Amino acid sequence: MSARLTVGIRCDAGPRTGVGHLVRCVALAEELTARGVAVRFLSDLGGLEWAARQLASRGLPRHPAPDDPAGLVAAADRLGLDAVVVDSYDLAPEHSSTLRASGRTVLAIIDGDPRGQQADLYVDQNLDAELAAPELAPGAIRLAGLKHALLRRAVRSLRPPAPPTRAHGTPRVVAFFGGTDAYRAAPVACRLLLQTGVDFTATIVAADDELRAELLALSPAAGQRLEVIEPTDDLPKLLADADLAISASGTSTWELLCLGLPAALLWVVDNQIIGYGRTTDRGLAVGLGRLSALRDSEGDAAAAVDLLRDLLVNDSTRAALAARAWAAVDGQGCSRVVGALLTATASREEV
């Protein structure tokens, strides 16, 4: 292996794509750089300032994202990449197979279906992923389940040493729906929260000015306080001090579990339903339902309001939820994945 390993990360973000792929890749990059590995992102961030700031604030260089396999290998040659991480639902399988054929170690981050990607290592960080057996490239290593959840340092550093017990009197709520909230979930969730009729203090993340205006137009009751903020790098700190989180089911769910934070989840798009179902069936979070149904069905909305009311008024319900959540994710996933990647890269270069 060369004196200093260099790893490329091919992932994107955008107004419709969201930022989930980027966030978990940033978590991986933090662990890599902490071990002295150079990291280069090859990413299209869709003009999202928040996404670009995640790389710039950590000193992670970003290069143009090649849109064809030959261009990706050429970029890997130019940047001196020893290994490449691929995290994309849209990237054609030829990108990873061509990289692998060029002699580089390839790690593919997947969510269930490998989508034809050819890799030396596959990481599926989802709950119960270890129970599945998808068809993989011959000889590939599969790292599956919540023990491989890729969590940012800002979250891991706030993990309490034991399941937390929170008692603030008036419950503190944080509601967020990714860096873009492309399906406009925040106003729906906030209306449900207001309909509980319970006192609370809530911080709601508005991904853009239109959402902010819609949220500010809502009318909380006398004992209900709403603060609307823009996407912030301080979100982990807000969550660590909250009594309840409301969020979409997705990569952020594992961060909430790691913090031992009681969470009410909704599912926004179809690829979230499996993770949503497994998480709520296990009692690791409360399920509010599907966003479209919460928006359009009075019955579904009323059931979600009842669930939120119970979470707000019952400390014991939240405490039990926090204990199960905290035990499910230990925050060591990045260390395990990077260790496996470095071992695989070293073995490949010795061949």
C-alpha positions as CSV (number, residue, x, y, z in Angstrom):
1,M,0.0,0.0,0.0
2,S,1.2,3.5,-0.7
3,A,2.5,5.7,2.1
4,R,-0.8,7.6,2.3
5,L,-4.0,5.9,1.0
6,T,-6.4,8.0,-1.0
7,V,-10.1,7.1,-1.1
8,G,-12.7,8.6,-3.5
9,I,-16.3,9.0,-2.6
10,R,-18.9,9.1,-5.5
11,C,-22.2,10.3,-4.2
12,D,-24.6,13.1,-5.0
13,A,-27.2,15.4,-3.3
14,G,-29.9,17.6,-4.6
15,P,-33.3,19.2,-4.1
16,R,-35.1,16.0,-5.1
17,T,-32.3,13.5,-4.3
18,G,-32.0,14.8,-0.7
19,V,-28.9,14.7,1.4
20,G,-29.0,11.2,3.0
21,H,-26.3,9.7,0.7
22,L,-24.0,12.6,1.3
23,V,-24.5,12.6,5.1
24,R,-23.6,9.0,5.6
25,C,-20.6,9.4,3.2
26,V,-19.4,12.4,5.2
27,A,-19.6,10.2,8.3
28,L,-17.4,7.7,6.6
29,A,-15.0,10.4,5.4
30,E,-14.6,11.7,9.0
31,E,-13.4,8.2,10.1
32,L,-11.1,7.9,7.1
33,T,-9.4,11.2,7.6
34,A,-9.0,10.5,11.3
35,R,-6.9,7.5,10.3
36,G,-4.7,9.5,8.0
37,V,-6.5,8.6,4.8
38,A,-6.9,11.3,2.1
39,V,-10.5,11.6,0.9
40,R,-11.7,13.1,-2.4
41,F,-15.4,13.6,-3.1
42,L,-16.7,13.3,-6.7
43,S,-20.1,14.8,-6.3
44,D,-22.9,16.9,-7.8
45,L,-24.6,18.6,-4.9
46,G,-27.4,20.2,-6.9
47,G,-26.6,23.7,-5.8
48,L,-27.4,23.0,-2.1
49,E,-25.3,25.4,0.0
50,W,-25.9,23.3,3.1
51,A,-24.5,20.2,1.4
52,A,-21.5,22.1,0.0
53,R,-20.8,23.4,3.5
54,Q,-20.6,19.9,5.0
55,L,-17.6,19.2,2.8
56,A,-15.9,22.6,3.0
57,S,-16.2,22.8,6.8
58,R,-14.4,19.5,7.1
59,G,-11.7,20.4,4.6
60,L,-12.9,17.6,2.2
61,P,-12.1,18.4,-1.4
62,R,-14.8,18.1,-4.0
63,H,-14.3,17.4,-7.7
64,P,-16.7,17.2,-10.6
65,A,-18.8,14.1,-10.8
66,P,-18.0,12.2,-14.0
67,D,-21.2,11.0,-15.8
68,D,-19.7,8.0,-17.5
69,P,-17.6,5.0,-16.4
70,A,-14.5,5.9,-18.5
71,G,-14.6,9.4,-17.1
72,L,-14.8,8.1,-13.5
73,V,-11.8,5.9,-14.0
74,A,-9.9,8.8,-15.6
75,A,-10.8,10.9,-12.6
76,A,-9.6,8.1,-10.3
77,D,-6.3,8.0,-12.2
78,R,-5.8,11.7,-12.0
79,L,-6.6,11.9,-8.3
80,G,-4.5,8.8,-7.4
81,L,-7.4,6.9,-5.8
82,D,-6.6,3.6,-4.3
83,A,-10.3,2.8,-3.4
84,V,-13.7,4.3,-4.3
85,V,-16.9,4.4,-2.3
86,V,-20.1,4.4,-4.4
87,D,-23.4,5.5,-2.9
88,S,-26.1,6.2,-5.4
89,Y,-29.5,4.9,-6.5
90,D,-29.0,6.3,-10.0
91,L,-25.4,5.5,-10.9
92,A,-25.2,2.8,-13.6
93,P,-23.5,-0.5,-12.5
94,E,-20.9,0.0,-15.2
95,H,-19.3,2.7,-13.0
96,S,-18.5,0.4,-10.2
97,S,-17.5,-2.6,-12.4
98,T,-15.2,-0.4,-14.4
99,L,-13.6,1.0,-11.3
100,R,-13.1,-2.5,-9.9
101,A,-11.6,-3.7,-13.2
102,S,-9.1,-0.9,-13.0
103,G,-7.6,-2.5,-9.9
104,R,-9.2,-0.4,-7.2
105,T,-11.1,-1.6,-4.2
106,V,-14.8,-0.6,-4.5
107,L,-17.1,-0.2,-1.5
108,A,-20.8,0.1,-2.4
109,I,-23.3,1.6,0.2
110,I,-26.7,0.1,-0.5
111,D,-30.2,-0.1,0.9
112,G,-31.3,-3.7,0.3
113,D,-31.0,-4.1,-3.5
114,P,-27.4,-3.7,-4.8
115,R,-28.9,-2.4,-8.1
116,G,-26.3,-4.3,-10.0
117,Q,-23.3,-2.5,-8.4
118,Q,-20.1,-4.6,-8.5
119,A,-18.0,-4.1,-5.4
120,D,-15.5,-5.8,-3.1
121,L,-17.5,-4.7,0.0
122,Y,-21.2,-3.9,0.4
123,V,-22.5,-1.9,3.3
124,D,-26.2,-2.1,4.1
125,Q,-26.6,-0.2,7.4
126,N,-30.3,-0.9,7.7
127,L,-32.2,-2.6,10.5
128,D,-32.3,-6.4,9.9
129,A,-30.3,-6.1,6.7
130,E,-28.2,-9.0,7.9
131,L,-31.2,-11.3,7.5
132,A,-31.3,-10.9,3.7
133,A,-29.1,-12.6,1.2
134,P,-28.9,-10.5,-2.0
135,E,-26.8,-11.6,-5.0
136,L,-23.4,-10.0,-4.8
137,A,-20.2,-9.9,-6.8
138,P,-18.2,-13.1,-6.3
139,G,-16.0,-13.0,-3.2
140,A,-17.5,-9.8,-2.0
141,I,-17.8,-9.0,1.8
142,R,-21.2,-7.8,3.1
143,L,-21.4,-5.6,6.1
144,A,-25.0,-5.5,7.1
145,G,-27.2,-4.3,10.0
146,L,-27.2,-1.5,12.5
147,K,-23.8,-2.3,13.8
148,H,-22.5,-0.8,10.5
149,A,-24.7,2.4,10.7
150,L,-22.6,5.3,9.4
151,L,-23.0,8.2,11.8
152,R,-21.4,11.6,11.9
153,R,-18.9,12.5,14.6
154,A,-21.2,15.3,15.8
155,V,-23.8,12.6,16.6
156,R,-21.5,10.0,18.0
157,S,-19.9,12.5,20.4
158,L,-23.3,13.3,21.9
159,R,-24.3,9.7,22.5
160,P,-25.0,9.3,26.3
161,P,-23.3,6.6,28.3
162,A,-26.7,5.1,29.3
163,P,-30.3,5.4,28.1
164,P,-31.2,9.0,28.8
165,T,-34.1,10.0,31.0
166,R,-35.4,13.5,30.1
167,A,-37.8,15.5,32.2
168,H,-38.1,19.1,31.1
169,G,-41.7,19.7,32.3
170,T,-42.9,21.1,29.0
171,P,-41.7,18.7,26.3
172,R,-39.1,19.9,23.9
173,V,-39.7,18.7,20.3
174,V,-37.5,18.9,17.2
175,A,-39.0,18.3,13.8
176,F,-36.8,18.0,10.7
177,F,-37.1,16.3,7.3
178,G,-33.7,16.2,5.7
179,G,-31.8,19.0,4.1
180,T,-34.4,19.7,1.4
181,D,-37.8,18.4,2.6
182,A,-38.6,17.8,-1.0
183,Y,-42.1,16.5,-0.2
184,R,-43.1,19.3,2.2
185,A,-43.5,17.2,5.3
186,A,-42.7,19.9,7.9
187,P,-46.1,21.7,7.7
188,V,-48.0,18.4,7.9
189,A,-46.1,17.3,10.9
190,C,-46.4,20.7,12.6
191,R,-50.2,20.8,12.1
192,L,-50.5,17.3,13.7
193,L,-48.4,18.5,16.7
194,L,-50.6,21.6,17.2
195,Q,-53.8,19.4,17.0
196,T,-52.7,17.5,20.1
197,G,-53.7,20.5,22.2
198,V,-50.8,19.7,24.5
199,D,-48.2,22.3,25.7
200,F,-44.8,22.0,24.1
201,T,-41.8,23.9,22.8
202,A,-40.9,22.9,19.3
203,T,-38.1,23.7,16.9
204,I,-39.1,23.1,13.3
205,V,-36.5,23.0,10.5
206,A,-37.7,24.8,7.4
207,A,-35.6,23.8,4.3
208,D,-36.5,26.9,2.3
209,D,-38.3,30.2,2.5
210,E,-41.6,28.9,1.2
211,L,-41.7,26.3,3.9
212,R,-40.7,28.8,6.5
213,A,-43.6,31.1,5.5
214,E,-46.1,28.3,5.7
215,L,-44.9,27.2,9.1
216,L,-44.9,30.8,10.5
217,A,-48.5,31.2,9.3
218,L,-49.7,28.4,11.7
219,S,-51.4,29.4,14.9
220,P,-50.2,27.5,18.0
221,A,-52.3,27.5,21.2
222,A,-51.3,29.6,24.3
223,G,-49.1,26.9,25.7
224,Q,-47.5,25.8,22.4
225,R,-44.3,27.5,21.3
226,L,-42.9,27.2,17.7
227,E,-39.5,28.2,16.6
228,V,-38.8,27.9,12.9
229,I,-35.2,27.7,11.8
230,E,-33.2,27.0,8.6
231,P,-31.1,23.8,8.2
232,T,-28.3,24.0,10.7
233,D,-25.1,22.1,11.6
234,D,-26.2,22.3,15.2
235,L,-29.1,19.9,14.7
236,P,-27.3,17.1,16.6
237,K,-27.0,19.3,19.7
238,L,-30.7,20.3,19.4
239,L,-31.7,16.6,19.2
240,A,-29.5,15.7,22.2
241,D,-31.4,18.1,24.3
242,A,-34.9,17.2,23.0
243,D,-37.6,15.0,24.5
244,L,-39.0,14.0,21.2
245,A,-38.0,14.1,17.5
246,I,-40.4,14.0,14.5
247,S,-38.8,13.0,11.3
248,A,-39.0,11.1,8.1
249,S,-37.9,7.5,8.1
250,G,-34.4,7.4,6.5
251,T,-30.7,7.6,7.3
252,S,-31.3,10.1,10.1
253,T,-33.3,7.4,12.0
254,W,-30.1,5.7,13.0
255,E,-28.8,8.9,14.4
256,L,-31.9,9.3,16.6
257,L,-31.5,5.8,17.9
258,C,-27.9,6.3,18.7
259,L,-28.8,9.3,20.8
260,G,-31.5,7.4,22.6
261,L,-34.1,10.0,21.5
262,P,-37.8,9.0,21.3
263,A,-38.9,9.5,17.8
264,A,-42.1,9.7,15.8
265,L,-41.5,8.7,12.2
266,L,-43.5,9.1,9.0
267,W,-42.6,7.6,5.6
268,V,-42.4,10.0,2.7
269,V,-41.4,7.9,-0.3
270,D,-41.7,4.2,-1.2
271,N,-38.1,3.2,-0.5
272,Q,-38.6,4.2,3.1
273,I,-41.4,1.8,3.9
274,I,-39.2,-1.2,4.7
275,G,-37.0,0.6,7.2
276,Y,-40.1,2.4,8.6
277,G,-41.9,-0.9,9.2
278,R,-39.0,-2.7,10.8
279,T,-38.2,0.2,13.1
280,T,-41.7,0.8,14.3
281,D,-42.5,-3.0,14.5
282,R,-39.5,-3.4,16.8
283,G,-40.7,-0.5,19.0
284,L,-37.6,1.5,18.3
285,A,-39.8,4.5,17.2
286,V,-43.5,5.3,16.9
287,G,-44.9,5.3,13.4
288,L,-47.2,8.1,12.4
289,G,-48.0,6.8,8.9
290,R,-47.5,7.8,5.3
291,L,-47.1,11.5,4.5
292,S,-49.7,11.5,1.7
293,A,-52.3,9.8,4.0
294,L,-51.6,12.2,6.8
295,R,-52.1,15.0,4.4
296,D,-55.3,13.7,2.8
297,S,-57.0,11.4,5.3
298,E,-58.8,12.8,8.4
299,G,-58.7,9.3,10.0
300,D,-55.0,8.8,9.5
301,A,-54.3,12.3,10.7
302,A,-56.5,11.8,13.8
303,A,-54.6,8.5,14.7
304,A,-51.3,10.3,14.4
305,V,-52.4,13.1,16.6
306,D,-53.4,10.6,19.3
307,L,-49.9,9.0,19.1
308,L,-48.2,12.3,19.4
309,R,-50.4,13.3,22.3
310,D,-49.4,10.1,24.2
311,L,-45.7,10.8,23.5
312,L,-46.0,14.3,24.8
313,V,-47.8,13.7,28.0
314,N,-46.4,10.3,29.1
315,D,-42.8,10.4,30.3
316,S,-42.8,6.6,30.8
317,T,-43.7,6.0,27.2
318,R,-40.8,8.2,26.0
319,A,-38.4,6.6,28.5
320,A,-39.2,3.1,27.3
321,L,-38.8,4.2,23.7
322,A,-35.5,5.9,24.5
323,A,-34.1,2.7,26.2
324,R,-34.9,0.5,23.2
325,A,-33.5,3.1,20.8
326,W,-30.3,3.6,22.6
327,A,-29.6,-0.1,22.8
328,A,-30.1,-0.6,19.0
329,V,-27.2,1.5,17.7
330,D,-23.8,1.7,19.4
331,G,-22.3,4.4,17.2
332,Q,-19.3,2.3,16.1
333,G,-20.4,1.6,12.5
334,C,-17.9,3.9,10.8
335,S,-15.0,2.3,12.6
336,R,-16.1,-1.2,11.6
337,V,-16.6,-0.2,8.0
338,V,-13.4,1.7,7.6
339,G,-11.5,-1.1,9.2
340,A,-12.9,-3.5,6.6
341,L,-12.2,-1.2,3.7
342,L,-8.6,-0.6,4.7
343,T,-8.0,-4.4,5.1
344,A,-9.6,-5.1,1.8
345,T,-7.5,-2.4,0.1
346,A,-4.3,-3.7,1.6
347,S,-5.1,-7.2,0.5
348,R,-5.9,-6.1,-3.0
349,E,-2.6,-4.2,-3.4
350,E,-0.6,-7.1,-2.1
351,V,-2.0,-9.4,-4.9
